Structures are given as structure tokens and as C-alpha cells.
Amino acid sequence: MPLPDFHVSEPFTLGIELEMQVLIRRAMT
């Protein structure tokens, strides 16, 4: 995987991880 591609998709992946954490917290509550 090219370095530029990784840097560009990094924020997108972080956003998905944050959304997953929120969904998990809501499911556990």
C-alpha cells in the first residue's frame, strides 16, 4: 500500500473506529 494512500485514508479509518465505539457503547447500555 502506497504511503500517500495510507496518509489520506488514515482519518477515514479513525472516523470509522470512533463510530464503531459509539455503536458498541449504545448497544451495551
C-alpha positions as CSV (number, residue, x, y, z in Angstrom):
1,M,0.0,0.0,0.0
2,P,1.5,3.4,-1.1
3,L,2.4,5.8,1.7
4,P,0.3,8.7,0.4
5,D,-2.7,6.5,0.1
6,F,-2.2,5.4,3.7
7,H,-2.0,9.0,5.0
8,V,-5.1,10.0,3.1
9,S,-7.2,7.1,4.3
10,E,-6.0,7.4,7.9
11,P,-8.5,10.0,9.1
12,F,-11.3,8.0,7.3
13,T,-10.3,4.8,9.2
14,L,-10.2,6.7,12.5
15,G,-13.7,8.1,11.9
16,I,-15.0,4.5,11.4
17,E,-13.3,3.4,14.6
18,L,-15.0,6.2,16.5
19,E,-18.4,5.4,15.1
20,M,-17.9,1.7,16.0
21,Q,-17.0,2.6,19.6
22,V,-20.2,4.8,19.9
23,L,-22.3,2.0,18.5
24,I,-20.8,-0.6,20.9
25,R,-21.4,1.8,23.8
26,R,-25.0,2.3,22.8
27,A,-25.5,-1.5,22.4
28,M,-24.0,-2.2,25.9
29,T,-26.2,0.4,27.6
